[in-house]
Every structure is written in structure tokens, then in C-alpha cells.
Amino acid sequence: MRTKLAVAFGIIGLASIGGVVPLLAHHSFSAEFDAKRPVNFRGTVTRVEWTNPHTWFHVAVKKPDGTVENWAIEAGSPSVLFRRGFTRAALPVGTEIVVDGYQSRDGSRRANGRSLTLPSGQMLFLGSPGTGAPYELTPENLKR
């Protein structure tokens, strides 16, 4: 009986650790992205990953010299985007978009997306609440 009880507690303990690790691995905005390195570019969607804790948009950006840079844009979780009216059908591969966000601290072609603008002109907010992204740099505030 003691062995069964010990095994049961062991399984419960391991299962609870599995729930803690992703929580501890989550990062703040300022740990990974630089508010002093805003990015704004036009590109073509090459892939969308609807994963937790963040959705990722992959974008091919054609430079003036004809070369192509591939960027990965971090957005809020799928549930956050769905609540804002963003559906999987809203951003098919091949769509040309304008991305507004903040580049990663390490200078790689990764960014925390603040918003994206669709060909129709519709702007979709990509961030999630509490990211620490700088409030004063939003387009709405820059118009003031």
C-alpha cells in the first residue's frame, strides 16, 4: 500500500512540475525586446504559428537591393488574438502586411509585434496586456 501511495504522490509531483516550468520560462518584454529599437516594415506572410504562449508570424521582407530578410514576429497568445477579432483566416500565407513593433535585444530578425496593417488598411493590435511594451510609442499617442 505504501508503494502505491508513494508512486501516486510521485506522479502528482511530476505533473505539477510540468505546469510550473512553462510559467517560469515566460519572459517580460524588456528581457527580450528593446523599446529603443522600433521596427516598421512591409513584408509578405510566409508562415503563421498559432502556439501558446505566443503566436508567431513569419514575414519575408524585400530590401531595396533585392535581397530578402526573414523576420519572426511575436504576438499575443491565440486566445488573446481571437478575443480581439483576429481569426486564422485573417492572415493567410502570401498576404502583404505592414508590421510595427520592437526588435529583439540581440539584433536578430525577431520582433515583438505591436500591430500589423492588412492590405485593406485594417490595423490589428498584436500585443498582449502586461508585456511592458512602451505605451508612449503607439501610433495613437504619436498623433497627439
Backbone as CSV, one residue per row, in Angstrom:
resi,resn,N_x,N_y,N_z,CA_x,CA_y,CA_z,C_x,C_y,C_z
1,MET,0.815,-1.193,0.000,0.000,0.000,0.000,0.868,1.271,0.000
2,ARG,1.946,1.250,0.791,2.831,2.406,0.858,3.481,2.682,-0.495
3,THR,3.800,1.624,-1.212,4.433,1.789,-2.521,3.475,2.477,-3.485
4,LYS,2.215,2.044,-3.486,1.220,2.657,-4.372,1.024,4.135,-4.014
5,LEU,0.998,4.420,-2.737,0.824,5.806,-2.289,2.035,6.657,-2.697
6,ALA,3.224,6.112,-2.544,4.440,6.842,-2.925,4.466,7.092,-4.429
7,VAL,4.078,6.100,-5.220,4.031,6.260,-6.680,3.009,7.325,-7.052
8,ALA,1.848,7.302,-6.426,0.800,8.290,-6.717,1.283,9.700,-6.411
9,PHE,1.924,9.899,-5.258,2.451,11.225,-4.917,3.564,11.635,-5.875
10,GLY,4.378,10.685,-6.283,5.452,10.974,-7.245,4.896,11.449,-8.575
11,ILE,3.853,10.792,-9.057,3.223,11.176,-10.324,2.594,12.561,-10.202
12,ILE,1.918,12.808,-9.095,1.310,14.121,-8.876,2.389,15.201,-8.821
13,GLY,3.493,14.915,-8.141,4.591,15.883,-8.055,5.195,16.191,-9.412
14,LEU,5.431,15.157,-10.224,5.977,15.376,-11.568,5.005,16.140,-12.458
15,ALA,3.725,15.825,-12.338,2.723,16.534,-13.144,2.671,18.012,-12.768
16,SER,2.814,18.306,-11.484,2.764,19.719,-11.078,3.997,20.476,-11.539
17,ILE,5.141,19.822,-11.616,6.351,20.479,-12.125,6.163,20.844,-13.587
18,GLY,5.506,19.995,-14.366,5.252,20.276,-15.781,4.465,21.550,-15.981
19,GLY,3.590,21.890,-15.035,2.815,23.118,-15.144,3.599,24.356,-14.726
20,VAL,4.633,24.177,-13.897,5.407,25.295,-13.399,6.487,25.719,-14.391
21,VAL,7.111,24.779,-15.051,8.227,25.091,-15.945,7.843,26.086,-17.031
22,PRO,6.737,25.902,-17.784,6.408,26.901,-18.796,6.163,28.287,-18.193
23,LEU,5.573,28.331,-17.016,5.320,29.609,-16.376,6.637,30.310,-16.042
24,LEU,7.595,29.565,-15.531,8.880,30.155,-15.190,9.670,30.546,-16.429
25,ALA,9.436,29.862,-17.540,10.186,30.135,-18.759,9.669,31.362,-19.496
26,HIS,8.494,31.860,-19.151,7.928,33.008,-19.837,8.745,34.250,-19.524
27,HIS,8.816,35.173,-20.446,9.687,36.336,-20.310,8.891,37.635,-20.322
28,SER,9.534,38.679,-19.821,8.932,40.005,-19.918,9.370,40.639,-21.236
29,PHE,8.670,41.680,-21.640,9.021,42.385,-22.877,10.473,42.849,-22.843
30,SER,10.858,43.536,-21.786,12.189,44.144,-21.733,13.317,43.130,-21.606
31,ALA,13.025,41.906,-21.222,14.061,40.876,-21.139,14.521,40.449,-22.525
32,GLU,13.630,40.523,-23.497,13.957,40.016,-24.822,13.927,41.058,-25.932
33,PHE,13.142,42.123,-25.763,12.988,43.125,-26.819,13.424,44.498,-26.333
34,ASP,13.784,45.366,-27.286,14.334,46.671,-26.960,13.372,47.779,-27.403
35,ALA,12.825,48.496,-26.433,11.872,49.568,-26.724,12.514,50.713,-27.494
36,LYS,13.832,50.772,-27.501,14.537,51.831,-28.224,14.886,51.412,-29.652
37,ARG,14.404,50.246,-30.074,14.665,49.764,-31.432,13.345,49.441,-32.141
38,PRO,12.514,50.457,-32.379,11.255,50.202,-33.075,11.522,49.774,-34.520
39,VAL,10.670,48.896,-35.023,10.751,48.471,-36.420,9.405,48.723,-37.086
40,ASN,9.450,49.033,-38.362,8.245,49.214,-39.156,8.617,48.850,-40.577
41,PHE,8.005,47.794,-41.115,8.348,47.357,-42.464,7.172,46.655,-43.125
42,ARG,7.263,46.564,-44.445,6.261,45.871,-45.264,6.865,44.529,-45.666
43,GLY,6.052,43.477,-45.588,6.530,42.157,-45.961,5.387,41.226,-46.307
44,THR,5.753,40.022,-46.700,4.778,39.005,-47.095,4.787,37.870,-46.078
45,VAL,3.612,37.491,-45.599,3.486,36.414,-44.615,3.913,35.094,-45.262
46,THR,4.852,34.393,-44.596,5.312,33.098,-45.104,4.835,31.940,-44.240
47,ARG,4.527,32.219,-42.967,4.058,31.165,-42.063,3.446,31.811,-40.829
48,VAL,2.435,31.143,-40.255,1.820,31.598,-39.007,1.792,30.406,-38.059
49,GLU,2.283,30.617,-36.830,2.275,29.568,-35.814,1.329,29.980,-34.684
50,TRP,0.193,29.304,-34.595,-0.791,29.591,-33.554,-0.455,28.728,-32.342
51,THR,0.557,29.133,-31.572,1.016,28.356,-30.434,0.958,29.189,-29.164
52,ASN,0.906,28.518,-28.027,0.984,29.202,-26.737,2.419,29.171,-26.255
53,PRO,2.923,30.142,-25.560,2.171,31.283,-25.048,2.079,32.445,-26.032
54,HIS,2.724,32.332,-27.211,2.677,33.414,-28.187,2.430,32.877,-29.583
55,THR,1.696,33.656,-30.359,1.541,33.380,-31.789,2.747,33.999,-32.487
56,TRP,3.250,33.345,-33.529,4.385,33.868,-34.303,3.991,34.018,-35.763
57,PHE,4.309,35.181,-36.337,4.108,35.451,-37.751,5.484,35.534,-38.399
58,HIS,5.674,34.815,-39.466,6.946,34.862,-40.188,6.721,35.654,-41.465
59,VAL,7.590,36.621,-41.702,7.406,37.584,-42.782,8.687,37.702,-43.609
60,ALA,8.549,37.664,-44.930,9.667,37.895,-45.848,9.639,39.365,-46.247
61,VAL,10.742,40.059,-45.981,10.837,41.498,-46.244,11.838,41.719,-47.367
62,LYS,11.362,42.284,-48.480,12.251,42.560,-49.610,12.927,43.909,-49.390
63,LYS,14.258,43.894,-49.388,15.054,45.100,-49.182,15.212,45.850,-50.509
64,PRO,15.580,47.137,-50.467,15.752,47.923,-51.698,16.758,47.315,-52.682
65,ASP,17.758,46.590,-52.161,18.757,45.985,-53.057,18.299,44.645,-53.632
66,GLY,17.063,44.219,-53.317,16.510,42.981,-53.859,16.682,41.764,-52.971
67,THR,17.500,41.870,-51.932,17.650,40.736,-51.023,16.410,40.615,-50.141
68,VAL,16.218,39.435,-49.585,15.056,39.183,-48.736,15.522,38.843,-47.323
69,GLU,14.930,39.504,-46.344,15.169,39.197,-44.939,13.941,38.506,-44.386
70,ASN,14.143,37.448,-43.618,13.038,36.743,-42.983,12.965,37.149,-41.522
71,TRP,11.794,37.645,-41.118,11.562,38.108,-39.764,10.545,37.209,-39.069
72,ALA,10.715,37.025,-37.768,9.747,36.323,-36.923,9.151,37.360,-35.982
73,ILE,7.837,37.463,-35.990,7.138,38.477,-35.199,6.341,37.786,-34.098
74,GLU,6.646,38.126,-32.857,5.927,37.566,-31.716,4.675,38.383,-31.454
75,ALA,3.577,37.681,-31.229,2.307,38.344,-30.908,1.747,37.740,-29.624
76,GLY,0.576,38.181,-29.231,-0.079,37.631,-28.060,-0.484,36.180,-28.286
77,SER,-1.053,35.567,-27.279,-1.493,34.174,-27.383,-2.666,34.069,-28.358
78,PRO,-2.896,32.889,-28.915,-4.038,32.735,-29.824,-5.354,33.187,-29.187
79,SER,-5.574,32.854,-27.910,-6.846,33.241,-27.285,-6.985,34.759,-27.183
80,VAL,-5.886,35.459,-26.905,-5.931,36.929,-26.848,-6.267,37.494,-28.227
81,LEU,-5.622,36.973,-29.267,-5.885,37.465,-30.621,-7.313,37.153,-31.058
82,PHE,-7.806,35.967,-30.731,-9.192,35.603,-31.090,-10.184,36.538,-30.417
83,ARG,-9.935,36.885,-29.133,-10.838,37.797,-28.417,-10.862,39.180,-29.046
84,ARG,-9.796,39.540,-29.726,-9.724,40.840,-30.399,-10.277,40.787,-31.815
85,GLY,-10.827,39.630,-32.208,-11.420,39.513,-33.530,-10.465,39.031,-34.600
86,PHE,-9.279,38.634,-34.212,-8.266,38.151,-35.149,-8.494,36.659,-35.357
87,THR,-8.825,36.251,-36.552,-9.077,34.836,-36.820,-7.939,34.235,-37.647
88,ARG,-7.900,32.921,-37.710,-6.881,32.235,-38.514,-7.011,32.615,-39.990
89,ALA,-8.221,32.898,-40.423,-8.454,33.250,-41.826,-8.037,34.690,-42.148
90,ALA,-7.791,35.501,-41.130,-7.462,36.923,-41.351,-6.082,37.120,-41.961
91,LEU,-5.209,36.130,-41.833,-3.826,36.316,-42.268,-3.288,35.089,-43.013
92,PRO,-3.779,34.858,-44.225,-3.270,33.705,-44.978,-1.846,33.942,-45.482
93,VAL,-1.121,32.859,-45.684,0.222,32.938,-46.255,0.120,33.651,-47.602
94,GLY,1.071,34.548,-47.861,1.079,35.320,-49.099,0.511,36.718,-48.953
95,THR,-0.111,37.011,-47.801,-0.673,38.343,-47.560,0.450,39.344,-47.321
96,GLU,0.370,40.498,-47.983,1.341,41.562,-47.737,0.826,42.404,-46.583
97,ILE,1.677,42.598,-45.577,1.291,43.342,-44.381,2.359,44.374,-44.036
98,VAL,1.970,45.320,-43.188,2.924,46.266,-42.607,3.006,45.918,-41.126
99,VAL,4.217,45.723,-40.633,4.458,45.333,-39.249,5.036,46.511,-38.480
100,ASP,4.523,46.717,-37.285,5.027,47.749,-36.382,5.349,47.052,-35.069
101,GLY,6.575,47.195,-34.577,6.937,46.532,-33.331,8.294,46.958,-32.829
102,TYR,8.933,46.072,-32.073,10.207,46.363,-31.438,11.155,45.186,-31.643
103,GLN,12.365,45.475,-32.114,13.337,44.434,-32.437,13.897,43.783,-31.170
104,SER,14.376,42.564,-31.342,14.966,41.833,-30.219,16.257,42.500,-29.771
105,ARG,16.587,42.317,-28.518,17.797,42.910,-27.945,19.062,42.395,-28.621
106,ASP,19.042,41.136,-29.068,20.254,40.561,-29.662,20.463,40.986,-31.119
107,GLY,19.562,41.799,-31.662,19.720,42.311,-33.024,19.298,41.346,-34.110
108,SER,18.785,40.180,-33.728,18.335,39.220,-34.742,17.048,39.725,-35.389
109,ARG,16.614,39.051,-36.405,15.396,39.452,-37.133,14.159,38.868,-36.463
110,ARG,14.031,39.200,-35.194,12.850,38.853,-34.403,12.325,40.145,-33.802
111,ALA,11.030,40.234,-33.698,10.442,41.442,-33.126,9.200,41.096,-32.328
112,ASN,8.907,41.916,-31.344,7.648,41.835,-30.636,6.701,42.729,-31.411
113,GLY,5.667,42.145,-31.993,4.741,42.917,-32.808,3.797,43.745,-31.976
114,ARG,3.690,45.007,-32.299,2.706,45.881,-31.661,1.413,45.850,-32.457
115,SER,1.556,45.982,-33.783,0.371,45.918,-34.646,0.795,45.504,-36.049
116,LEU,-0.183,45.110,-36.812,0.048,44.879,-38.238,-1.114,45.484,-39.001
117,THR,-0.815,45.915,-40.212,-1.837,46.521,-41.054,-2.045,45.638,-42.269
118,LEU,-3.302,45.276,-42.514,-3.678,44.420,-43.646,-3.788,45.249,-44.921
119,PRO,-3.815,44.610,-46.092,-3.955,45.345,-47.355,-5.201,46.238,-47.398
120,SER,-6.253,45.858,-46.659,-7.483,46.657,-46.618,-7.311,47.949,-45.830
121,GLY,-6.186,48.056,-45.093,-5.968,49.221,-44.232,-6.344,48.952,-42.786
122,GLN,-6.968,47.808,-42.528,-7.357,47.458,-41.164,-6.108,47.188,-40.328
123,MET,-6.032,47.824,-39.145,-4.911,47.624,-38.238,-5.337,46.660,-37.147
124,LEU,-4.502,45.650,-36.882,-4.779,44.675,-35.837,-3.693,44.775,-34.766
125,PHE,-4.123,44.929,-33.508,-3.199,45.017,-32.392,-2.702,43.617,-32.045
126,LEU,-1.386,43.429,-31.915,-0.805,42.106,-31.698,-0.333,41.847,-30.285
127,GLY,-0.076,42.896,-29.524,0.497,42.709,-28.196,-0.498,42.147,-27.215
128,SER,0.043,41.636,-26.138,-0.827,41.159,-25.074,-0.679,42.075,-23.877
129,PRO,-1.694,42.179,-23.031,-1.617,43.084,-21.892,-0.457,42.710,-20.981
130,GLY,0.200,43.716,-20.456,1.247,43.468,-19.483,2.591,43.078,-20.063
131,THR,2.837,43.320,-21.352,4.124,42.949,-21.931,5.217,43.905,-21.510
132,GLY,4.862,45.103,-21.109,5.862,46.098,-20.759,6.289,46.926,-21.960
133,ALA,5.656,46.696,-23.115,5.980,47.476,-24.310,5.672,48.944,-24.037
134,PRO,6.481,49.845,-24.548,6.322,51.267,-24.212,5.028,51.864,-24.753
135,TYR,4.232,52.369,-23.834,2.940,52.963,-24.168,3.100,54.190,-25.055
136,GLU,4.112,54.999,-24.783,4.232,56.283,-25.478,4.578,56.159,-26.956
137,LEU,4.963,54.988,-27.430,5.356,54.842,-28.836,4.237,54.329,-29.733
138,THR,3.030,54.188,-29.211,1.934,53.701,-30.052,1.509,54.777,-31.047
139,PRO,1.075,54.396,-32.259,0.652,55.391,-33.255,-0.425,56.330,-32.735
140,GLU,-1.336,55.808,-31.899,-2.416,56.647,-31.358,-1.823,57.794,-30.539
141,ASN,-0.787,57.516,-29.764,-0.170,58.545,-28.919,0.740,59.461,-29.697
142,LEU,1.345,58.970,-30.762,2.208,59.815,-31.571,1.408,60.868,-32.325
143,LYS,0.103,60.643,-32.564,-0.761,61.602,-33.258,-1.103,62.793,-32.373
144,ARG,-0.976,62.644,-31.064,-1.351,63.698,-30.100,-0.368,64.838,-30.108
